[in-house]
Amino acid sequence: MSISIDSKLETELSPEEVSDHETLTREEKLNQLSNMKFDLERQSGRGTADLDQVEARMASINLAISRAKNR
């Protein structure tokens, strides 16, 4: 079963907000965070993102994934 997440929700929530979101299931949180990670990897692969910003964002996403898994 595939659950569609509102595209506005996807763009407005930070990784921390996704992991703390009360109505998303654990699976939805992990999927959303994985999508964020994929998008970041794609942007960094194209060279369109600042390395320091990429590292900070990746650390934030990884921390949020860990939090979502442990809840």
C-alpha positions in Angstrom: 0.0 0.0 0.0 1.4 3.3 -1.0 0.5 6.4 1.0 0.8 9.7 -0.8 2.2 12.5 1.3 1.2 16.1 0.5 3.9 17.7 -1.6 3.6 20.8 0.6 4.4 18.7 3.6 7.5 17.3 1.9 9.0 20.6 1.2 8.1 22.4 4.4 9.2 20.0 7.0 12.8 19.7 8.2 14.3 16.3 9.0 13.7 16.8 12.7 10.1 17.8 12.1 9.5 14.7 10.0 10.9 12.4 12.7 8.8 14.2 15.4 5.6 14.3 13.2 2.7 12.8 15.1 0.4 11.7 12.2 3.0 10.0 10.0 3.7 6.3 10.6 7.3 5.1 11.2 7.4 3.8 7.6 6.2 7.1 6.2 8.8 9.0 8.2 11.6 6.7 7.1 10.5 7.0 3.4 10.3 10.8 3.6 13.7 11.0 5.2 15.2 8.6 2.6 13.7 10.8 -0.1 15.4 13.8 1.5 18.7 12.0 1.6 18.4 10.9 -2.1 17.6 14.5 -3.2 20.6 15.8 -1.2 22.9 13.2 -2.8 21.6 14.1 -6.2 22.1 17.8 -5.7 25.6 17.2 -4.3 26.4 14.9 -7.3 25.6 17.7 -9.7 27.8 20.1 -7.7 24.9 22.5 -7.1 25.2 22.5 -3.3 27.8 23.9 -0.9 29.8 21.1 0.7 29.4 22.5 4.3 25.7 22.8 3.8 25.5 19.3 2.4 27.4 17.8 5.3 25.2 19.6 7.9 22.0 18.6 6.1 23.2 14.9 5.8 24.0 14.8 9.5 20.6 16.3 10.3 18.9 13.7 8.1 20.9 10.8 9.5 20.0 11.9 13.1 16.3 12.2 12.2 16.4 8.6 10.6 18.0 7.3 13.8 15.3 9.0 15.9 12.5 7.7 13.7 13.8 4.2 13.9 14.0 4.3 17.7 10.5 5.6 18.3 
